[in-house]
């Protein structure tokens, strides 16, 4: 993979992450604000839950063909 191909791939990934965040933002907005007052350990667990929600949203809108192409 060339440097430019890697940049294009990361642009695609970042775009999907931003799109997924926007899609789940209403559901997560209050919880994100509440995370500020959590302990570090709670924030770490919350961050994992949030990343799982983003990944789930991305995969829910990804075809099997697109998933296969990511391998």
CNS distance restraints for C-alpha pairs under 8 A (distance, minus, plus):
assign (resid   1 and name CA) (resid   5 and name CA) 5.96 0.50 0.50
assign (resid   1 and name CA) (resid   6 and name CA) 6.47 0.50 0.50
assign (resid   2 and name CA) (resid   6 and name CA) 6.22 0.50 0.50
assign (resid   3 and name CA) (resid   7 and name CA) 6.23 0.50 0.50
assign (resid   4 and name CA) (resid   8 and name CA) 6.19 0.50 0.50
assign (resid   5 and name CA) (resid   9 and name CA) 6.14 0.50 0.50
assign (resid   6 and name CA) (resid  10 and name CA) 6.17 0.50 0.50
assign (resid   7 and name CA) (resid  11 and name CA) 6.08 0.50 0.50
assign (resid   8 and name CA) (resid  12 and name CA) 6.26 0.50 0.50
assign (resid   9 and name CA) (resid  13 and name CA) 6.32 0.50 0.50
assign (resid  10 and name CA) (resid  14 and name CA) 5.98 0.50 0.50
assign (resid  11 and name CA) (resid  15 and name CA) 6.03 0.50 0.50
assign (resid  12 and name CA) (resid  16 and name CA) 6.35 0.50 0.50
assign (resid  13 and name CA) (resid  17 and name CA) 6.29 0.50 0.50
assign (resid  14 and name CA) (resid  18 and name CA) 6.16 0.50 0.50
assign (resid  15 and name CA) (resid  19 and name CA) 6.10 0.50 0.50
assign (resid  16 and name CA) (resid  20 and name CA) 6.03 0.50 0.50
assign (resid  16 and name CA) (resid  58 and name CA) 6.60 0.50 0.50
assign (resid  17 and name CA) (resid  21 and name CA) 6.11 0.50 0.50
assign (resid  17 and name CA) (resid  54 and name CA) 6.83 0.50 0.50
assign (resid  17 and name CA) (resid  55 and name CA) 7.86 0.50 0.50
assign (resid  17 and name CA) (resid  58 and name CA) 7.25 0.50 0.50
assign (resid  18 and name CA) (resid  22 and name CA) 6.26 0.50 0.50
assign (resid  19 and name CA) (resid  23 and name CA) 6.25 0.50 0.50
assign (resid  20 and name CA) (resid  24 and name CA) 6.33 0.50 0.50
assign (resid  20 and name CA) (resid  54 and name CA) 5.59 0.50 0.50
assign (resid  20 and name CA) (resid  55 and name CA) 7.82 0.50 0.50
assign (resid  20 and name CA) (resid  57 and name CA) 5.78 0.50 0.50
assign (resid  20 and name CA) (resid  58 and name CA) 5.91 0.50 0.50
assign (resid  21 and name CA) (resid  25 and name CA) 5.70 0.50 0.50
assign (resid  21 and name CA) (resid  54 and name CA) 6.14 0.50 0.50
assign (resid  22 and name CA) (resid  26 and name CA) 7.96 0.50 0.50
assign (resid  23 and name CA) (resid  57 and name CA) 7.79 0.50 0.50
assign (resid  24 and name CA) (resid  28 and name CA) 6.28 0.50 0.50
assign (resid  24 and name CA) (resid  53 and name CA) 7.82 0.50 0.50
assign (resid  24 and name CA) (resid  54 and name CA) 7.43 0.50 0.50
assign (resid  24 and name CA) (resid  57 and name CA) 7.75 0.50 0.50
assign (resid  25 and name CA) (resid  29 and name CA) 5.39 0.50 0.50
assign (resid  28 and name CA) (resid  32 and name CA) 6.04 0.50 0.50
assign (resid  29 and name CA) (resid  33 and name CA) 6.46 0.50 0.50
assign (resid  30 and name CA) (resid  34 and name CA) 6.20 0.50 0.50
assign (resid  31 and name CA) (resid  35 and name CA) 6.16 0.50 0.50
assign (resid  32 and name CA) (resid  36 and name CA) 7.40 0.50 0.50
assign (resid  34 and name CA) (resid  38 and name CA) 7.20 0.50 0.50
assign (resid  35 and name CA) (resid  42 and name CA) 7.97 0.50 0.50
assign (resid  35 and name CA) (resid  43 and name CA) 6.15 0.50 0.50
assign (resid  35 and name CA) (resid  46 and name CA) 7.42 0.50 0.50
assign (resid  36 and name CA) (resid  43 and name CA) 7.90 0.50 0.50
assign (resid  38 and name CA) (resid  42 and name CA) 5.63 0.50 0.50
assign (resid  38 and name CA) (resid  43 and name CA) 5.83 0.50 0.50
assign (resid  39 and name CA) (resid  43 and name CA) 6.08 0.50 0.50
assign (resid  40 and name CA) (resid  44 and name CA) 6.16 0.50 0.50
assign (resid  41 and name CA) (resid  45 and name CA) 6.42 0.50 0.50
assign (resid  42 and name CA) (resid  46 and name CA) 6.00 0.50 0.50
assign (resid  43 and name CA) (resid  47 and name CA) 5.90 0.50 0.50
assign (resid  44 and name CA) (resid  48 and name CA) 6.36 0.50 0.50
assign (resid  45 and name CA) (resid  49 and name CA) 6.39 0.50 0.50
assign (resid  46 and name CA) (resid  50 and name CA) 6.14 0.50 0.50
assign (resid  47 and name CA) (resid  51 and name CA) 6.07 0.50 0.50
assign (resid  48 and name CA) (resid  52 and name CA) 6.12 0.50 0.50
assign (resid  49 and name CA) (resid  53 and name CA) 6.26 0.50 0.50
assign (resid  50 and name CA) (resid  54 and name CA) 6.31 0.50 0.50
assign (resid  51 and name CA) (resid  55 and name CA) 6.07 0.50 0.50
assign (resid  52 and name CA) (resid  56 and name CA) 5.94 0.50 0.50
assign (resid  53 and name CA) (resid  57 and name CA) 6.16 0.50 0.50
assign (resid  54 and name CA) (resid  58 and name CA) 6.27 0.50 0.50
assign (resid  55 and name CA) (resid  59 and name CA) 6.13 0.50 0.50
assign (resid  56 and name CA) (resid  60 and name CA) 5.99 0.50 0.50
assign (resid  57 and name CA) (resid  61 and name CA) 6.65 0.50 0.50
assign (resid  58 and name CA) (resid  62 and name CA) 6.35 0.50 0.50
assign (resid  59 and name CA) (resid  63 and name CA) 7.88 0.50 0.50
assign (resid  62 and name CA) (resid  66 and name CA) 6.14 0.50 0.50
assign (resid  62 and name CA) (resid  67 and name CA) 6.68 0.50 0.50
assign (resid  63 and name CA) (resid  67 and name CA) 6.30 0.50 0.50
assign (resid  64 and name CA) (resid  68 and name CA) 6.12 0.50 0.50
assign (resid  65 and name CA) (resid  69 and name CA) 6.24 0.50 0.50
assign (resid  66 and name CA) (resid  70 and name CA) 6.55 0.50 0.50
assign (resid  67 and name CA) (resid  71 and name CA) 7.21 0.50 0.50
